[in-house]
Amino acid sequence: MLVYAARGVAQTPPAPSASVPAHDPKYGIYPIAYREIITRWLEKRLLDAGSAKIEFTQPKPVEVPAKGGQTFAGYSVEFRVNSRNNFGMYTGFQKHRVLIRNGEILAANRVKN
């Protein structure tokens, strides 16, 4: 997993590898900036996003079943977030998953540990 803090003193995320998958129209554009996409998304949802600690996994192409027998295709990224609550205390790492397609988060859910 990669560790990246939303703001403040943080480890610099590694540069994208030279083996970035080729564009596949089925899944959309590979989300090279997935850390930034997810961090911006979290800033709208967390009470104290600036203090959040985030651990990421690499994006993986997936197809997710939808209503009517259709599927959504994109890149799934799992990440764990440890952020502060109303009392200023860290909540402990909570696991989440998002589906990214062409730079946008289409779906998100919390994953039970």
N, CA, C and O atoms as a GROMACS GRO file, in nm:
protein
  452
    1MET      N    1   0.083  -0.118   0.000
    1MET     CA    2   0.000   0.000   0.000
    1MET      C    3   0.087   0.124   0.000
    1MET      O    4   0.198   0.122   0.052
    2LEU      N    5   0.037   0.229  -0.057
    2LEU     CA    6   0.106   0.356  -0.059
    2LEU      C    7   0.047   0.444   0.050
    2LEU      O    8  -0.075   0.446   0.067
    3VAL      N    9   0.130   0.516   0.123
    3VAL     CA   10   0.082   0.606   0.227
    3VAL      C   11   0.099   0.748   0.179
    3VAL      O   12   0.202   0.784   0.123
    4TYR      N   13  -0.004   0.828   0.200
    4TYR     CA   14  -0.005   0.965   0.152
    4TYR      C   15  -0.094   1.046   0.245
    4TYR      O   16  -0.209   1.008   0.266
    5ALA      N   17  -0.046   1.154   0.300
    5ALA     CA   18  -0.127   1.240   0.385
    5ALA      C   19  -0.194   1.345   0.298
    5ALA      O   20  -0.136   1.391   0.200
    6ALA      N   21  -0.316   1.382   0.334
    6ALA     CA   22  -0.392   1.477   0.254
    6ALA      C   23  -0.323   1.613   0.247
    6ALA      O   24  -0.319   1.674   0.140
    7ARG      N   25  -0.269   1.660   0.357
    7ARG     CA   26  -0.202   1.789   0.360
    7ARG      C   27  -0.089   1.784   0.462
    7ARG      O   28  -0.072   1.684   0.531
    8GLY      N   29  -0.014   1.890   0.471
    8GLY     CA   30   0.090   1.899   0.572
    8GLY      C   31   0.211   1.816   0.534
    8GLY      O   32   0.235   1.788   0.416
    9VAL      N   33   0.287   1.776   0.634
    9VAL     CA   34   0.407   1.697   0.612
    9VAL      C   35   0.364   1.558   0.569
    9VAL      O   36   0.287   1.493   0.640
   10ALA      N   37   0.411   1.514   0.457
   10ALA     CA   38   0.368   1.386   0.404
   10ALA      C   39   0.478   1.324   0.321
   10ALA      O   40   0.571   1.391   0.278
   11GLN      N   41   0.464   1.196   0.299
   11GLN     CA   42   0.554   1.130   0.208
   11GLN      C   43   0.514   1.169   0.067
   11GLN      O   44   0.396   1.175   0.034
   12THR      N   45   0.612   1.195  -0.015
   12THR     CA   46   0.584   1.228  -0.154
   12THR      C   47   0.544   1.100  -0.226
   12THR      O   48   0.618   1.002  -0.223
   13PRO      N   49   0.428   1.100  -0.292
   13PRO     CA   50   0.388   0.979  -0.363
   13PRO      C   51   0.485   0.950  -0.477
   13PRO      O   52   0.536   1.043  -0.539
   14PRO      N   53   0.511   0.823  -0.504
   14PRO     CA   54   0.603   0.790  -0.612
   14PRO      C   55   0.548   0.833  -0.747
   14PRO      O   56   0.427   0.841  -0.767
   15ALA      N   57   0.639   0.860  -0.837
   15ALA     CA   58   0.598   0.895  -0.973
   15ALA      C   59   0.532   0.774  -1.038
   15ALA      O   60   0.566   0.661  -1.006
   16PRO      N   61   0.436   0.797  -1.129
   16PRO     CA   62   0.373   0.684  -1.196
   16PRO      C   63   0.477   0.598  -1.265
   16PRO      O   64   0.574   0.648  -1.321
   17SER      N   65   0.455   0.470  -1.262
   17SER     CA   66   0.552   0.380  -1.323
   17SER      C   67   0.542   0.386  -1.475
   17SER      O   68   0.442   0.430  -1.532
   18ALA      N   69   0.648   0.342  -1.538
   18ALA     CA   70   0.651   0.342  -1.684
   18ALA      C   71   0.557   0.238  -1.741
   18ALA      O   72   0.530   0.236  -1.861
   19SER      N   73   0.506   0.150  -1.655
   19SER     CA   74   0.419   0.043  -1.703
   19SER      C   75   0.271   0.076  -1.684
   19SER      O   76   0.191  -0.014  -1.655
   20VAL      N   77   0.233   0.203  -1.700
   20VAL     CA   78   0.093   0.241  -1.691
   20VAL      C   79   0.017   0.172  -1.803
   20VAL      O   80   0.060   0.176  -1.918
   21PRO      N   81  -0.096   0.107  -1.770
   21PRO     CA   82  -0.171   0.036  -1.874
   21PRO      C   83  -0.213   0.127  -1.988
   21PRO      O   84  -0.239   0.246  -1.968
   22ALA      N   85  -0.220   0.072  -2.103
   22ALA     CA   86  -0.267   0.148  -2.219
   22ALA      C   87  -0.415   0.181  -2.201
   22ALA      O   88  -0.486   0.113  -2.127
   23HIS      N   89  -0.460   0.286  -2.267
   23HIS     CA   90  -0.600   0.326  -2.259
   23HIS      C   91  -0.689   0.214  -2.313
   23HIS      O   92  -0.667   0.164  -2.423
   24ASP      N   93  -0.789   0.177  -2.236
   24ASP     CA   94  -0.885   0.076  -2.277
   24ASP      C   95  -1.022   0.141  -2.275
   24ASP      O   96  -1.070   0.177  -2.167
   25PRO      N   97  -1.088   0.158  -2.390
   25PRO     CA   98  -1.217   0.226  -2.395
   25PRO      C   99  -1.322   0.165  -2.301
   25PRO      O  100  -1.412   0.235  -2.254
   26LYS      N  101  -1.310   0.037  -2.273
   26LYS     CA  102  -1.406  -0.029  -2.186
   26LYS      C  103  -1.401   0.027  -2.043
   26LYS      O  104  -1.504   0.045  -1.980
   27TYR      N  105  -1.279   0.055  -1.993
   27TYR     CA  106  -1.262   0.099  -1.855
   27TYR      C  107  -1.237   0.250  -1.842
   27TYR      O  108  -1.239   0.303  -1.732
   28GLY      N  109  -1.213   0.317  -1.953
   28GLY     CA  110  -1.183   0.459  -1.950
   28GLY      C  111  -1.034   0.482  -1.938
   28GLY      O  112  -0.953   0.390  -1.948
   29ILE      N  113  -0.999   0.606  -1.917
   29ILE     CA  114  -0.858   0.645  -1.907
   29ILE      C  115  -0.802   0.599  -1.773
   29ILE      O  116  -0.866   0.616  -1.669
   30TYR      N  117  -0.682   0.539  -1.774
   30TYR     CA  118  -0.619   0.494  -1.650
   30TYR      C  119  -0.598   0.614  -1.558
   30TYR      O  120  -0.541   0.715  -1.600
   31PRO      N  121  -0.644   0.605  -1.432
   31PRO     CA  122  -0.637   0.722  -1.341
   31PRO      C  123  -0.499   0.740  -1.278
   31PRO      O  124  -0.477   0.702  -1.163
   32ILE      N  125  -0.407   0.798  -1.352
   32ILE     CA  126  -0.272   0.822  -1.302
   32ILE      C  127  -0.278   0.906  -1.175
   32ILE      O  128  -0.202   0.882  -1.081
   33ALA      N  129  -0.366   1.004  -1.169
   33ALA     CA  130  -0.379   1.096  -1.054
   33ALA      C  131  -0.485   1.048  -0.955
   33ALA      O  132  -0.555   1.130  -0.896
   34TYR      N  133  -0.498   0.917  -0.937
   34TYR     CA  134  -0.604   0.866  -0.849
   34TYR      C  135  -0.591   0.916  -0.706
   34TYR      O  136  -0.693   0.936  -0.640
   35ARG      N  137  -0.470   0.938  -0.656
   35ARG     CA  138  -0.453   0.989  -0.519
   35ARG      C  139  -0.517   1.127  -0.506
   35ARG      O  140  -0.588   1.154  -0.409
   36GLU      N  141  -0.492   1.213  -0.604
   36GLU     CA  142  -0.548   1.348  -0.599
   36GLU      C  143  -0.700   1.346  -0.618
   36GLU      O  144  -0.771   1.422  -0.553
   37ILE      N  145  -0.750   1.260  -0.706
   37ILE     CA  146  -0.894   1.248  -0.728
   37ILE      C  147  -0.963   1.208  -0.598
   37ILE      O  148  -1.064   1.268  -0.561
   38ILE      N  149  -0.909   1.109  -0.529
   38ILE     CA  150  -0.969   1.061  -0.405
   38ILE      C  151  -0.954   1.164  -0.294
   38ILE      O  152  -1.047   1.185  -0.216
   39THR      N  153  -0.838   1.230  -0.285
   39THR     CA  154  -0.817   1.331  -0.182
   39THR      C  155  -0.914   1.446  -0.198
   39THR      O  156  -0.970   1.493  -0.099
   40ARG      N  157  -0.936   1.494  -0.320
   40ARG     CA  158  -1.034   1.602  -0.344
   40ARG      C  159  -1.174   1.557  -0.305
   40ARG      O  160  -1.251   1.634  -0.247
   41TRP      N  161  -1.208   1.432  -0.337
   41TRP     CA  162  -1.339   1.376  -0.303
   41TRP      C  163  -1.356   1.371  -0.151
   41TRP      O  164  -1.463   1.404  -0.099
   42LEU      N  165  -1.251   1.329  -0.079
   42LEU     CA  166  -1.257   1.320   0.067
   42LEU      C  167  -1.267   1.458   0.132
   42LEU      O  168  -1.331   1.471   0.237
   43GLU      N  169  -1.207   1.560   0.073
   43GLU     CA  170  -1.212   1.694   0.130
   43GLU      C  171  -1.355   1.744   0.145
   43GLU      O  172  -1.383   1.827   0.232
   44LYS      N  173  -1.446   1.695   0.062
   44LYS     CA  174  -1.586   1.735   0.069
   44LYS      C  175  -1.664   1.653   0.172
   44LYS      O  176  -1.778   1.686   0.205
   45ARG      N  177  -1.603   1.546   0.224
   45ARG     CA  178  -1.676   1.453   0.310
   45ARG      C  179  -1.622   1.442   0.452
   45ARG      O  180  -1.695   1.399   0.542
   46LEU      N  181  -1.498   1.479   0.475
   46LEU     CA  182  -1.438   1.465   0.607
   46LEU      C  183  -1.446   1.596   0.684
   46LEU      O  184  -1.441   1.704   0.625
   47LEU      N  185  -1.458   1.586   0.816
   47LEU     CA  186  -1.461   1.706   0.901
   47LEU      C  187  -1.327   1.778   0.901
   47LEU      O  188  -1.323   1.901   0.898
   48ASP      N  189  -1.218   1.702   0.906
   48ASP     CA  190  -1.084   1.760   0.912
   48ASP      C  191  -0.996   1.689   0.808
   48ASP      O  192  -0.906   1.613   0.843
   49ALA      N  193  -1.024   1.715   0.682
   49ALA     CA  194  -0.954   1.646   0.574
   49ALA      C  195  -0.804   1.672   0.576
   49ALA      O  196  -0.726   1.587   0.533
   50GLY      N  197  -0.763   1.787   0.624
   50GLY     CA  198  -0.621   1.822   0.626
   50GLY      C  199  -0.537   1.732   0.716
   50GLY      O  200  -0.416   1.720   0.694
   51SER      N  201  -0.598   1.670   0.816
   51SER     CA  202  -0.524   1.584   0.907
   51SER      C  203  -0.538   1.436   0.872
   51SER      O  204  -0.483   1.351   0.942
   52ALA      N  205  -0.611   1.405   0.766
   52ALA     CA  206  -0.637   1.265   0.730
   52ALA      C  207  -0.511   1.194   0.686
   52ALA      O  208  -0.426   1.250   0.617
   53LYS      N  209  -0.500   1.070   0.728
   53LYS     CA  210  -0.393   0.981   0.684
   53LYS      C  211  -0.457   0.880   0.590
   53LYS      O  212  -0.558   0.818   0.625
   54ILE      N  213  -0.400   0.862   0.472
   54ILE     CA  214  -0.462   0.778   0.370
   54ILE      C  215  -0.361   0.677   0.319
   54ILE      O  216  -0.246   0.712   0.292
   55GLU      N  217  -0.402   0.552   0.307
   55GLU     CA  218  -0.321   0.446   0.247
   55GLU      C  219  -0.395   0.397   0.123
   55GLU      O  220  -0.513   0.362   0.131
   56PHE      N  221  -0.326   0.395   0.009
   56PHE     CA  222  -0.388   0.359  -0.119
   56PHE      C  223  -0.338   0.225  -0.172
   56PHE      O  224  -0.227   0.182  -0.139
   57THR      N  225  -0.421   0.161  -0.253
   57THR     CA  226  -0.376   0.050  -0.336
   57THR      C  227  -0.375   0.101  -0.480
   57THR      O  228  -0.429   0.207  -0.509
   58GLN      N  229  -0.316   0.025  -0.569
   58GLN     CA  230  -0.310   0.064  -0.711
   58GLN      C  231  -0.447   0.041  -0.776
   58GLN      O  232  -0.518  -0.052  -0.738
   59PRO      N  233  -0.485   0.123  -0.874
   59PRO     CA  234  -0.611   0.103  -0.948
   59PRO      C  235  -0.611  -0.030  -1.024
   59PRO      O  236  -0.510  -0.070  -1.081
   60LYS      N  237  -0.727  -0.096  -1.023
   60LYS     CA  238  -0.744  -0.221  -1.096
   60LYS      C  239  -0.868  -0.211  -1.184
   60LYS      O  240  -0.971  -0.162  -1.138
   61PRO      N  241  -0.861  -0.256  -1.309
   61PRO     CA  242  -0.980  -0.252  -1.394
   61PRO      C  243  -1.084  -0.352  -1.344
   61PRO      O  244  -1.052  -0.467  -1.314
   62VAL      N  245  -1.209  -0.305  -1.334
   62VAL     CA  246  -1.318  -0.391  -1.285
   62VAL      C  247  -1.447  -0.360  -1.361
   62VAL      O  248  -1.462  -0.254  -1.421
   63GLU      N  249  -1.538  -0.456  -1.355
   63GLU     CA  250  -1.674  -0.437  -1.403
   63GLU      C  251  -1.766  -0.463  -1.285
   63GLU      O  252  -1.756  -0.567  -1.219
   64VAL      N  253  -1.858  -0.370  -1.259
   64VAL     CA  254  -1.948  -0.379  -1.145
   64VAL      C  255  -2.090  -0.396  -1.197
   64VAL      O  256  -2.135  -0.319  -1.281
   65PRO      N  257  -2.162  -0.498  -1.147
   65PRO     CA  258  -2.300  -0.518  -1.194
   65PRO      C  259  -2.389  -0.401  -1.153
   65PRO      O  260  -2.374  -0.344  -1.044
   66ALA      N  261  -2.482  -0.366  -1.239
   66ALA     CA  262  -2.579  -0.260  -1.214
   66ALA      C  263  -2.719  -0.314  -1.241
   66ALA      O  264  -2.735  -0.428  -1.283
   67LYS      N  265  -2.819  -0.231  -1.217
   67LYS     CA  266  -2.957  -0.272  -1.241
   67LYS      C  267  -2.982  -0.303  -1.388
   67LYS      O  268  -2.916  -0.246  -1.475
   68GLY      N  269  -3.074  -0.392  -1.413
   68GLY     CA  270  -3.111  -0.424  -1.550
   68GLY      C  271  -3.010  -0.508  -1.625
   68GLY      O  272  -3.013  -0.514  -1.748
   69GLY      N  273  -2.921  -0.574  -1.553
   69GLY     CA  274  -2.824  -0.661  -1.618
   69GLY      C  275  -2.707  -0.587  -1.681
   69GLY      O  276  -2.624  -0.648  -1.748
   70GLN      N  277  -2.700  -0.456  -1.662
   70GLN     CA  278  -2.589  -0.379  -1.717
   70GLN      C  279  -2.471  -0.381  -1.621
   70GLN      O  280  -2.483  -0.430  -1.509
   71THR      N  281  -2.358  -0.329  -1.664
   71THR     CA  282  -2.240  -0.318  -1.579
   71THR      C  283  -2.176  -0.182  -1.594
   71THR      O  284  -2.187  -0.117  -1.699
   72PHE      N  285  -2.110  -0.139  -1.487
   72PHE     CA  286  -2.024  -0.021  -1.491
   72PHE      C  287  -1.882  -0.072  -1.500
   72PHE      O  288  -1.846  -0.166  -1.431
   73ALA      N  289  -1.802  -0.011  -1.584
   73ALA     CA  290  -1.662  -0.049  -1.594
   73ALA      C  291  -1.578   0.072  -1.561
   73ALA      O  292  -1.612   0.185  -1.597
   74GLY      N  293  -1.468   0.048  -1.493
   74GLY     CA  294  -1.377   0.156  -1.455
   74GLY      C  295  -1.262   0.096  -1.377
   74GLY      O  296  -1.231  -0.022  -1.390
   75TYR      N  297  -1.198   0.180  -1.296
   75TYR     CA  298  -1.085   0.136  -1.216
   75TYR      C  299  -1.121   0.144  -1.069
   75TYR      O  300  -1.163   0.249  -1.020
   76SER      N  301  -1.106   0.034  -0.998
   76SER     CA  302  -1.135   0.027  -0.856
   76SER      C  303  -1.008   0.059  -0.778
   76SER      O  304  -0.900   0.008  -0.807
   77VAL      N  305  -1.024   0.146  -0.677
   77VAL     CA  306  -0.912   0.177  -0.588
   77VAL      C  307  -0.962   0.160  -0.445
   77VAL      O  308  -1.061   0.221  -0.404
   78GLU      N  309  -0.893   0.076  -0.370
   78GLU     CA  310  -0.922   0.062  -0.228
   78GLU      C  311  -0.826   0.151  -0.151
   78GLU      O  312  -0.709   0.164  -0.188
   79PHE      N  313  -0.877   0.211  -0.045
   79PHE     CA  314  -0.792   0.295   0.038
   79PHE      C  315  -0.843   0.292   0.181
   79PHE      O  316  -0.960   0.264   0.207
   80ARG      N  317  -0.753   0.321   0.273
   80ARG     CA  318  -0.788   0.327   0.415
   80ARG      C  319  -0.764   0.470   0.462
   80ARG      O  320  -0.664   0.532   0.428
   81VAL      N  321  -0.860   0.521   0.542
   81VAL     CA  322  -0.852   0.658   0.591
   81VAL      C  323  -0.859   0.660   0.742
   81VAL      O  324  -0.943   0.592   0.803
   82ASN      N  325  -0.770   0.736   0.803
   82ASN     CA  326  -0.775   0.762   0.946
   82ASN      C  327  -0.789   0.913   0.960
   82ASN      O  328  -0.695   0.987   0.930
   83SER      N  329  -0.905   0.959   1.004
   83SER     CA  330  -0.930   1.103   1.013
   83SER      C  331  -0.988   1.137   1.150
   83SER      O  332  -1.026   1.049   1.227
   84ARG      N  333  -0.994   1.265   1.177
   84ARG     CA  334  -1.044   1.312   1.307
   84ARG      C  335  -1.196   1.325   1.305
   84ARG      O  336  -1.256   1.357   1.203
   85ASN      N  337  -1.255   1.300   1.421
   85ASN     CA  338  -1.400   1.314   1.436
   85ASN      C  339  -1.434   1.449   1.501
   85ASN      O  340  -1.347   1.535   1.512
   86ASN      N  341  -1.559   1.468   1.544
   86ASN     CA  342  -1.604   1.593   1.605
   86ASN      C  343  -1.525   1.630   1.731
   86ASN      O  344  -1.516   1.748   1.766
   87PHE      N  345  -1.469   1.530   1.798
   87PHE     CA  346  -1.397   1.554   1.922
   87PHE      C  347  -1.246   1.574   1.899
   87PHE      O  348  -1.171   1.591   1.995
   88GLY      N  349  -1.203   1.572   1.774
   88GLY     CA  350  -1.063   1.590   1.741
   88GLY      C  351  -0.980   1.464   1.756
   88GLY      O  352  -0.857   1.468   1.747
   89MET      N  353  -1.045   1.352   1.780
   89MET     CA  354  -0.976   1.224   1.797
   89MET      C  355  -0.975   1.149   1.665
   89MET      O  356  -1.069   1.156   1.586
   90TYR      N  357  -0.865   1.076   1.641
   90TYR     CA  358  -0.860   0.993   1.521
   90TYR      C  359  -0.952   0.873   1.538
   90TYR      O  360  -0.960   0.815   1.646
   91THR      N  361  -1.020   0.837   1.432
   91THR     CA  362  -1.121   0.730   1.437
   91THR      C  363  -1.062   0.591   1.415
   91THR      O  364  -1.129   0.492   1.441
   92GLY      N  365  -0.940   0.583   1.369
   92GLY     CA  366  -0.881   0.455   1.330
   92GLY      C  367  -0.904   0.436   1.181
   92GLY      O  368  -0.996   0.494   1.124
   93PHE      N  369  -0.820   0.356   1.119
   93PHE     CA  370  -0.830   0.338   0.974
   93PHE      C  371  -0.960   0.267   0.936
   93PHE      O  372  -0.996   0.165   0.994
   94GLN      N  373  -1.028   0.325   0.838
   94GLN     CA  374  -1.150   0.267   0.784
   94GLN      C  375  -1.128   0.246   0.634
   94GLN      O  376  -1.078   0.334   0.564
   95LYS      N  377  -1.167   0.128   0.587
   95LYS     CA  378  -1.141   0.089   0.448
   95LYS      C  379  -1.257   0.132   0.357
   95LYS      O  380  -1.374   0.116   0.392
   96HIS      N  381  -1.222   0.186   0.241
   96HIS     CA  382  -1.321   0.231   0.142
   96HIS      C  383  -1.277   0.185   0.003
   96HIS      O  384  -1.162   0.148  -0.018
   97ARG      N  385  -1.370   0.189  -0.090
   97ARG     CA  386  -1.341   0.155  -0.229
   97ARG      C  387  -1.418   0.252  -0.318
   97ARG      O  388  -1.534   0.283  -0.292
   98VAL      N  389  -1.351   0.300  -0.423
   98VAL     CA  390  -1.417   0.387  -0.521
   98VAL      C  391  -1.399   0.329  -0.661
   98VAL      O  392  -1.305   0.254  -0.688
   99LEU      N  393  -1.491   0.365  -0.748
   99LEU     CA  394  -1.482   0.328  -0.890
   99LEU      C  395  -1.458   0.457  -0.966
   99LEU      O  396  -1.541   0.548  -0.964
  100ILE      N  397  -1.343   0.465  -1.033
  100ILE     CA  398  -1.305   0.584  -1.109
  100ILE      C  399  -1.311   0.553  -1.258
  100ILE      O  400  -1.262   0.450  -1.303
  101ARG      N  401  -1.372   0.643  -1.331
  101ARG     CA  402  -1.375   0.631  -1.477
  101ARG      C  403  -1.354   0.770  -1.536
  101ARG      O  404  -1.426   0.864  -1.504
  102ASN      N  405  -1.254   0.782  -1.621
  102ASN     CA  406  -1.220   0.908  -1.688
  102ASN      C  407  -1.204   1.023  -1.589
  102ASN      O  408  -1.252   1.134  -1.614
  103GLY      N  409  -1.138   0.997  -1.476
  103GLY     CA  410  -1.106   1.101  -1.380
  103GLY      C  411  -1.214   1.136  -1.281
  103GLY      O  412  -1.196   1.228  -1.201
  104GLU      N  413  -1.328   1.066  -1.284
  104GLU     CA  414  -1.438   1.095  -1.193
  104GLU      C  415  -1.474   0.972  -1.110
  104GLU      O  416  -1.466   0.859  -1.158
  105ILE      N  417  -1.514   0.996  -0.986
  105ILE     CA  418  -1.559   0.887  -0.901
  105ILE      C  419  -1.706   0.862  -0.931
  105ILE      O  420  -1.791   0.949  -0.909
  106LEU      N  421  -1.736   0.743  -0.981
  106LEU     CA  422  -1.873   0.707  -1.016
  106LEU      C  423  -1.948   0.644  -0.900
  106LEU      O  424  -2.069   0.661  -0.887
  107ALA      N  425  -1.877   0.571  -0.815
  107ALA     CA  426  -1.939   0.502  -0.702
  107ALA      C  427  -1.838   0.488  -0.591
  107ALA      O  428  -1.717   0.484  -0.615
  108ALA      N  429  -1.888   0.479  -0.468
  108ALA     CA  430  -1.801   0.462  -0.353
  108ALA      C  431  -1.875   0.382  -0.247
  108ALA      O  432  -1.997   0.390  -0.234
  109ASN      N  433  -1.799   0.305  -0.170
  109ASN     CA  434  -1.859   0.235  -0.058
  109ASN      C  435  -1.755   0.206   0.048
  109ASN      O  436  -1.634   0.203   0.021
  110ARG      N  437  -1.803   0.185   0.168
  110ARG     CA  438  -1.715   0.146   0.279
  110ARG      C  439  -1.703  -0.005   0.278
  110ARG      O  440  -1.802  -0.075   0.256
  111VAL      N  441  -1.584  -0.054   0.302
  111VAL     CA  442  -1.557  -0.197   0.301
  111VAL      C  443  -1.534  -0.241   0.444
  111VAL      O  444  -1.456  -0.181   0.517
  112LYS      N  445  -1.604  -0.346   0.484
  112LYS     CA  446  -1.583  -0.399   0.619
  112LYS      C  447  -1.447  -0.464   0.628
  112LYS      O  448  -1.406  -0.538   0.538
  113ASN      N  449  -1.376  -0.435   0.736
  113ASN     CA  450  -1.239  -0.489   0.753
  113ASN      C  451  -1.240  -0.633   0.778
  113ASN      O  452  -1.134  -0.693   0.795
   0.00000   0.00000   0.00000
